[in-house]
Amino acid sequence: MSSTHPIHSALSALDGASVWLNSEPLTADGLRGSVGLVDFWTYSCVNWLRTLPYVRAWQERYRDRGLVVVGVHSPEFGFEHDLDNVRRAATELGVGYPVVIDNDFTIWRSFENHYWPAVYLVDRDGRVRFDHFGEGAYEETERAIQRLLGVDGETVRVDAGGLAEAADWGTLRSPETYVGSARGDRRSSDQRADGLALNQWVLAGDWSVSEEAAMLETAAGSITYRFQARDLNLVLAPPTAGAPVRFAVRLDGQPPDDHHGLDVDESGEGTVSEPRMYQLVRQRGVIRQRTFEMTFLDPGARAYVFTFG
């Protein structure tokens, strides 16, 4: 989506931000004369994770030609307010450009933003000239960068894999699903895992469900989801005290074998050691409906949202 409107007041919200990663504080006046790419993100969001290789590639290609990338970290979940968590995620994910911490959503509101991720391109005079929300439109976005910089050339080639690999949209039949009570839906009242319809899910064991997440009070609880997608991800956190939580994953009652995700081995074993998104299933070959079951061997795990790819 292209747009042209004054944005000096929006960029001025940077002036009051005191916490930055990878940079000294940047200001609206300091960015004048440069082309700015303002990227709203939160580190557990799969949609943002899949855009990261492109944002990083644009920063590397165009930073010497006048592009300044500013990542605005506006947290979705409580654990994403923690600076140490954001700093660790930025390091692990290779986010090397300037990042401003927007825990109170001041910059978010100044841009009248509503989405993760969202990209705004700001020209040398401080006006928004292009915006895009969500994944995709990578060539369109890069061409807009080139126009604002006054350069041309081939667009970057990005070979994204792992957590950043684009979704298999042709086989994807399962939607983002929140586990907390505020936005949770499609939770089955039938406790039998074999009775779930597509995109229904169920908790078994001693869980307490808050607005944001479900927390397992005692060991040996499980969460089961009937899904169709190449990838199944789940945002998880260990207990507040930080003790790791062991878990076991089953697909249709069996160890995942070759269908295990990055955070699970072939036997289905893994550990929740830090609050983030965990890739638990990556189906190989023909993508079909499967029943995912995750059993936690220790108490205290918190589950926030399923995402698929």
DRENRODREN-246187 format. One record per residue (C-alpha): residue number from 1; residue in three letters; x, y, z. Coordinates in nm, 4 decimals. Example, Ala and Ser with C-alpha at 12.3 -4.5 7.8 and 13.67 -1.06 7.14 Angstrom:
2
1; ALA; 1.2300; -0.4500; 0.7800
2; SER; 1.3670; -0.1060; 0.7140
This chain:
309
1; MET; 0.0000; 0.0000; 0.0000
2; SER; 0.1442; 0.3370; -0.0971
3; SER; 0.0750; 0.6574; 0.0904
4; THR; 0.2111; 1.0092; 0.1314
5; HIS; 0.1411; 1.2009; 0.4501
6; PRO; 0.3439; 1.4029; 0.7020
7; ILE; 0.4901; 1.1924; 0.9758
8; HIS; 0.7232; 1.4197; 1.1687
9; SER; 0.5085; 1.3760; 1.4804
10; ALA; 0.5230; 0.9983; 1.4459
11; LEU; 0.8999; 0.9902; 1.4141
12; SER; 0.9236; 1.2329; 1.7038
13; ALA; 0.8031; 0.9531; 1.9289
14; LEU; 1.1525; 0.8077; 1.8894
15; ASP; 1.2905; 1.1110; 2.0732
16; GLY; 1.1382; 1.0040; 2.4029
17; ALA; 1.2520; 0.6412; 2.3799
18; SER; 1.5296; 0.5683; 2.6274
19; VAL; 1.6036; 0.1997; 2.5643
20; TRP; 1.7786; 0.0980; 2.2431
21; LEU; 1.9651; -0.2122; 2.1302
22; ASN; 2.2518; -0.2130; 1.8798
23; SER; 2.2634; 0.1671; 1.8654
24; GLU; 2.2763; 0.4931; 2.0493
25; PRO; 1.9286; 0.6544; 2.0618
26; LEU; 1.8080; 0.7771; 1.7246
27; THR; 1.5933; 1.0881; 1.6825
28; ALA; 1.3539; 1.2245; 1.4221
29; ASP; 1.5915; 1.5080; 1.3365
30; GLY; 1.8846; 1.2699; 1.3192
31; LEU; 1.7015; 1.0549; 1.0630
32; ARG; 1.6279; 1.3469; 0.8324
33; GLY; 1.8299; 1.3139; 0.5155
34; SER; 1.8124; 0.9343; 0.5361
35; VAL; 1.5482; 0.6923; 0.4126
36; GLY; 1.4004; 0.5108; 0.7101
37; LEU; 1.2547; 0.1620; 0.7219
38; VAL; 1.0536; 0.1338; 1.0427
39; ASP; 0.9732; -0.2301; 1.1215
40; PHE; 0.7233; -0.3087; 1.3980
41; TRP; 0.7892; -0.6518; 1.5452
42; THR; 0.7551; -0.8759; 1.8455
43; TYR; 1.0003; -1.1587; 1.8719
44; SER; 0.7684; -1.4585; 1.9142
45; CYS; 0.5572; -1.3698; 1.6075
46; VAL; 0.5967; -1.6247; 1.3264
47; ASN; 0.4786; -1.3756; 1.0649
48; TRP; 0.7562; -1.1356; 1.1616
49; LEU; 1.0137; -1.4159; 1.1808
50; ARG; 0.9397; -1.5014; 0.8172
51; THR; 1.0018; -1.1382; 0.7105
52; LEU; 1.3278; -1.0992; 0.9036
53; PRO; 1.5648; -1.2370; 0.6357
54; TYR; 1.4358; -0.9725; 0.3930
55; VAL; 1.4629; -0.6819; 0.6361
56; ARG; 1.8129; -0.7936; 0.7277
57; ALA; 1.9115; -0.8271; 0.3599
58; TRP; 1.7794; -0.4785; 0.2788
59; GLN; 1.9720; -0.3320; 0.5706
60; GLU; 2.2923; -0.4952; 0.4511
61; ARG; 2.2491; -0.3961; 0.0857
62; TYR; 2.1318; -0.0361; 0.1258
63; ARG; 2.2764; 0.0950; 0.4527
64; ASP; 2.5709; 0.2544; 0.2690
65; ARG; 2.3285; 0.4182; 0.0268
66; GLY; 2.1278; 0.5992; 0.2900
67; LEU; 1.8829; 0.3436; 0.4327
68; VAL; 1.8413; 0.3276; 0.8110
69; VAL; 1.6438; 0.0332; 0.9477
70; VAL; 1.4783; 0.0866; 1.2845
71; GLY; 1.3152; -0.2118; 1.4521
72; VAL; 1.0370; -0.1110; 1.6905
73; HIS; 0.9801; -0.3927; 1.9383
74; SER; 0.6201; -0.3632; 2.0596
75; PRO; 0.5444; -0.6713; 2.2740
76; GLU; 0.2393; -0.8928; 2.2365
77; PHE; 0.2880; -1.1102; 2.5459
78; GLY; 0.3986; -1.0303; 2.8977
79; PHE; 0.7354; -1.2048; 2.8678
80; GLU; 0.8200; -0.9899; 2.5647
81; HIS; 0.8268; -0.6825; 2.7908
82; ASP; 1.1409; -0.8229; 2.9536
83; LEU; 1.4477; -0.6506; 2.8100
84; ASP; 1.6738; -0.9503; 2.8697
85; ASN; 1.4371; -1.1704; 2.6674
86; VAL; 1.4309; -0.9227; 2.3789
87; ARG; 1.8078; -0.8784; 2.3885
88; ARG; 1.8631; -1.2550; 2.3835
89; ALA; 1.6165; -1.3012; 2.0962
90; ALA; 1.7781; -1.0234; 1.8932
91; THR; 2.1182; -1.1872; 1.9363
92; GLU; 1.9970; -1.5412; 1.8581
93; LEU; 1.8003; -1.4268; 1.5517
94; GLY; 2.0731; -1.2014; 1.4126
95; VAL; 1.8902; -0.8696; 1.4481
96; GLY; 2.1879; -0.6373; 1.4159
97; TYR; 2.0196; -0.3093; 1.3183
98; PRO; 1.8962; -0.0496; 1.5708
99; VAL; 1.6038; -0.1633; 1.7850
100; VAL; 1.3955; 0.0633; 2.0071
101; ILE; 1.1970; -0.0868; 2.2951
102; ASP; 0.8337; 0.0251; 2.2737
103; ASN; 0.6827; -0.1466; 2.5791
104; ASP; 0.4224; 0.1248; 2.6322
105; PHE; 0.3274; 0.1318; 2.2597
106; THR; 0.4024; 0.5043; 2.2276
107; ILE; 0.5685; 0.4659; 1.8872
108; TRP; 0.3059; 0.2104; 1.7799
109; ARG; 0.0303; 0.4633; 1.8500
110; SER; 0.2187; 0.7493; 1.6881
111; PHE; 0.2194; 0.5537; 1.3608
112; GLU; -0.1427; 0.4471; 1.4178
113; ASN; -0.0187; 0.0939; 1.3658
114; HIS; -0.2312; -0.2170; 1.4223
115; TYR; -0.0177; -0.5077; 1.3001
116; TRP; 0.2811; -0.7350; 1.3557
117; PRO; 0.4780; -0.7109; 1.1388
118; ALA; 0.4372; -0.3711; 0.9754
119; VAL; 0.6874; -0.1848; 0.7580
120; TYR; 0.6795; 0.1908; 0.6991
121; LEU; 0.9183; 0.3600; 0.4568
122; VAL; 0.9943; 0.7215; 0.5435
123; ASP; 1.1577; 0.9543; 0.2896
124; ARG; 1.4431; 1.1951; 0.3529
125; ASP; 1.1972; 1.4693; 0.4487
126; GLY; 1.0203; 1.2625; 0.7119
127; ARG; 0.7106; 1.1547; 0.5199
128; VAL; 0.5716; 0.8022; 0.4978
129; ARG; 0.5816; 0.7020; 0.1326
130; PHE; 0.5026; 0.3313; 0.1564
131; ASP; 0.3651; 0.0834; 0.4082
132; HIS; 0.2985; -0.2877; 0.4131
133; PHE; 0.1411; -0.5089; 0.6786
134; GLY; 0.2126; -0.8776; 0.7271
135; GLU; 0.4230; -1.1088; 0.5143
136; GLY; 0.4888; -1.0913; 0.1429
137; ALA; 0.5202; -0.8026; -0.1070
138; TYR; 0.8978; -0.8272; -0.0735
139; GLU; 0.9790; -0.7180; -0.4272
140; GLU; 0.7269; -0.4340; -0.4075
141; THR; 0.8775; -0.3160; -0.0793
142; GLU; 1.2336; -0.3308; -0.2104
143; ARG; 1.1396; -0.1405; -0.5252
144; ALA; 0.9907; 0.1290; -0.3018
145; ILE; 1.3196; 0.1409; -0.1080
146; GLN; 1.5107; 0.1801; -0.4331
147; ARG; 1.2851; 0.4625; -0.5529
148; LEU; 1.3301; 0.6570; -0.2301
149; LEU; 1.7063; 0.6065; -0.2390
150; GLY; 1.7299; 0.6896; -0.6104
151; VAL; 1.8968; 0.3607; -0.6981
152; ASP; 1.8033; 0.0658; -0.9140
153; GLY; 1.9161; -0.2898; -0.9664
154; GLU; 1.8076; -0.6454; -0.9052
155; THR; 1.6230; -0.7204; -0.5859
156; VAL; 1.7879; -0.9293; -0.3157
157; ARG; 1.7703; -1.3063; -0.3275
158; VAL; 1.6791; -1.4563; 0.0062
159; ASP; 1.7022; -1.8274; 0.0768
160; ALA; 1.5078; -1.8481; 0.4013
161; GLY; 1.4900; -2.1730; 0.5942
162; GLY; 1.4270; -2.2936; 0.9467
163; LEU; 1.1902; -2.0722; 1.1451
164; ALA; 1.1964; -1.8138; 0.8639
165; GLU; 1.0867; -2.0447; 0.5814
166; ALA; 0.7739; -1.9160; 0.4078
167; ALA; 0.4523; -2.0985; 0.4860
168; ASP; 0.3286; -2.3700; 0.2516
169; TRP; 0.0128; -2.1770; 0.1726
170; GLY; -0.1215; -2.4401; -0.0682
171; THR; -0.1593; -2.7039; 0.2040
172; LEU; -0.2234; -2.4794; 0.5043
173; ARG; -0.5668; -2.5388; 0.6573
174; SER; -0.5086; -2.4424; 1.0206
175; PRO; -0.5316; -2.0839; 1.1535
176; GLU; -0.3466; -1.9041; 1.4300
177; THR; -0.5047; -2.0258; 1.7552
178; TYR; -0.4694; -1.8563; 2.0939
179; VAL; -0.4792; -2.0689; 2.4079
180; GLY; -0.5605; -1.7974; 2.6642
181; SER; -0.9199; -1.7098; 2.7478
182; ALA; -0.9135; -1.3597; 2.5961
183; ARG; -0.8848; -1.4785; 2.2361
184; GLY; -0.9008; -1.8560; 2.2535
185; ASP; -1.1496; -2.0382; 2.0363
186; ARG; -1.2243; -2.3852; 1.8957
187; ARG; -1.1321; -2.5516; 2.2253
188; SER; -1.3192; -2.8800; 2.2438
189; SER; -1.5280; -2.9806; 2.5403
190; ASP; -1.4576; -3.3439; 2.4519
191; GLN; -1.1541; -3.4582; 2.6490
192; ARG; -1.0841; -3.7432; 2.4052
193; ALA; -0.7993; -3.6565; 2.1702
194; ASP; -0.9318; -3.8984; 1.9072
195; GLY; -1.2616; -3.7106; 1.8955
196; LEU; -1.1202; -3.3805; 1.7692
197; ALA; -1.2318; -3.2307; 1.4396
198; LEU; -0.9915; -3.0299; 1.2243
199; ASN; -0.8608; -2.7240; 1.4163
200; GLN; -1.0125; -2.8280; 1.7467
201; TRP; -0.7846; -2.8603; 2.0478
202; VAL; -0.8090; -2.9741; 2.4080
203; LEU; -0.6180; -2.9525; 2.7356
204; ALA; -0.5793; -3.2533; 2.9638
205; GLY; -0.4502; -3.2337; 3.3184
206; ASP; -0.4446; -2.9602; 3.5815
207; TRP; -0.4312; -2.6342; 3.3828
208; SER; -0.5163; -2.2799; 3.4881
209; VAL; -0.6212; -2.0586; 3.1986
210; SER; -0.5641; -1.6833; 3.2153
211; GLU; -0.6461; -1.4230; 2.9529
212; GLU; -0.3031; -1.4593; 2.7947
213; ALA; -0.2023; -1.8226; 2.8409
214; ALA; -0.2734; -2.1636; 2.9904
215; MET; -0.0360; -2.2775; 3.2654
216; LEU; 0.0133; -2.6384; 3.3723
217; GLU; -0.0101; -2.6634; 3.7507
218; THR; 0.1114; -3.0220; 3.7886
219; ALA; 0.3205; -3.2556; 3.5770
220; ALA; 0.1902; -3.4915; 3.3073
221; GLY; -0.0581; -3.2517; 3.1517
222; SER; -0.1012; -3.2360; 2.7757
223; ILE; -0.2327; -3.0223; 2.4919
224; THR; -0.3683; -3.1809; 2.1747
225; TYR; -0.4537; -3.0186; 1.8395
226; ARG; -0.5961; -3.1632; 1.5162
227; PHE; -0.4251; -2.9679; 1.2367
228; GLN; -0.3279; -2.9572; 0.8710
229; ALA; -0.0083; -2.7690; 0.7869
230; ARG; 0.3548; -2.8340; 0.7079
231; ASP; 0.4659; -2.6638; 1.0293
232; LEU; 0.3146; -2.6512; 1.3758
233; ASN; 0.4590; -2.3923; 1.6143
234; LEU; 0.3635; -2.3085; 1.9703
235; VAL; 0.4686; -2.0069; 2.1771
236; LEU; 0.5749; -2.1448; 2.5155
237; ALA; 0.7406; -2.0219; 2.8328
238; PRO; 0.8945; -2.2042; 3.1280
239; PRO; 0.7889; -2.1244; 3.4859
240; THR; 0.8589; -1.7735; 3.6071
241; ALA; 1.1422; -1.9110; 3.8191
242; GLY; 1.3063; -2.0285; 3.4974
243; ALA; 1.3236; -2.4044; 3.5589
244; PRO; 1.3220; -2.5953; 3.2266
245; VAL; 1.0206; -2.8068; 3.1359
246; ARG; 1.0682; -3.1367; 2.9552
247; PHE; 0.8102; -3.2465; 2.7007
248; ALA; 0.7293; -3.5228; 2.4538
249; VAL; 0.5552; -3.4760; 2.1184
250; ARG; 0.3481; -3.7370; 1.9351
251; LEU; 0.1931; -3.7290; 1.5878
252; ASP; -0.1062; -3.9581; 1.5546
253; GLY; 0.0160; -4.1290; 1.8687
254; GLN; 0.3691; -4.1979; 1.7387
255; PRO; 0.7075; -4.0231; 1.7709
256; PRO; 0.7465; -3.7640; 1.4936
257; ASP; 1.0581; -3.9212; 1.3372
258; ASP; 1.1366; -3.7249; 1.0177
259; HIS; 0.8472; -3.4881; 1.0845
260; HIS; 1.0037; -3.3317; 1.3937
261; GLY; 1.0520; -2.9549; 1.4134
262; LEU; 1.3664; -2.7638; 1.5012
263; ASP; 1.2941; -2.7798; 1.8750
264; VAL; 1.2171; -3.1525; 1.8924
265; ASP; 1.4269; -3.4583; 1.8200
266; GLU; 1.3118; -3.7618; 1.6191
267; SER; 1.1833; -3.9308; 1.9340
268; GLY; 0.9675; -3.6279; 2.0120
269; GLU; 1.1651; -3.5097; 2.3127
270; GLY; 1.2432; -3.1465; 2.3839
271; THR; 1.2696; -2.8821; 2.6546
272; VAL; 1.1039; -2.5472; 2.7148
273; SER; 1.4010; -2.3469; 2.8410
274; GLU; 1.3128; -1.9883; 2.7488
275; PRO; 1.0016; -1.7939; 2.6455
276; ARG; 0.9728; -1.7952; 2.2651
277; MET; 0.8133; -1.9672; 1.9685
278; TYR; 0.8967; -2.3385; 1.9388
279; GLN; 0.8794; -2.5202; 1.6045
280; LEU; 0.7463; -2.8631; 1.7013
281; VAL; 0.6404; -3.0204; 1.3704
282; ARG; 0.7677; -2.9867; 1.0146
283; GLN; 0.5975; -3.2446; 0.7937
284; ARG; 0.8005; -3.3893; 0.5074
285; GLY; 0.6394; -3.5217; 0.1938
286; VAL; 0.2618; -3.5250; 0.1580
287; ILE; 0.0934; -3.2804; 0.3969
288; ARG; -0.2182; -3.4220; 0.5592
289; GLN; -0.4288; -3.3865; 0.8696
290; ARG; -0.2504; -3.5032; 1.1824
291; THR; -0.3228; -3.5137; 1.5543
292; PHE; -0.0515; -3.3355; 1.7520
293; GLU; -0.0145; -3.4178; 2.1207
294; MET; 0.2369; -3.2555; 2.3546
295; THR; 0.2811; -3.3962; 2.7049
296; PHE; 0.4720; -3.1942; 2.9641
297; LEU; 0.6772; -3.3977; 3.2097
298; ASP; 0.7294; -3.1075; 3.4527
299; PRO; 0.4872; -2.8455; 3.5866
300; GLY; 0.4798; -2.4741; 3.5150
301; ALA; 0.4819; -2.4573; 3.1347
302; ARG; 0.2760; -2.1765; 2.9827
303; ALA; 0.1220; -2.2077; 2.6345
304; TYR; 0.0188; -1.8950; 2.4453
305; VAL; -0.0609; -1.9419; 2.0763
306; PHE; -0.0393; -2.2025; 1.8003
307; THR; 0.0819; -2.0856; 1.4609
308; PHE; 0.1188; -2.2833; 1.1384
309; GLY; 0.3132; -2.2715; 0.8141
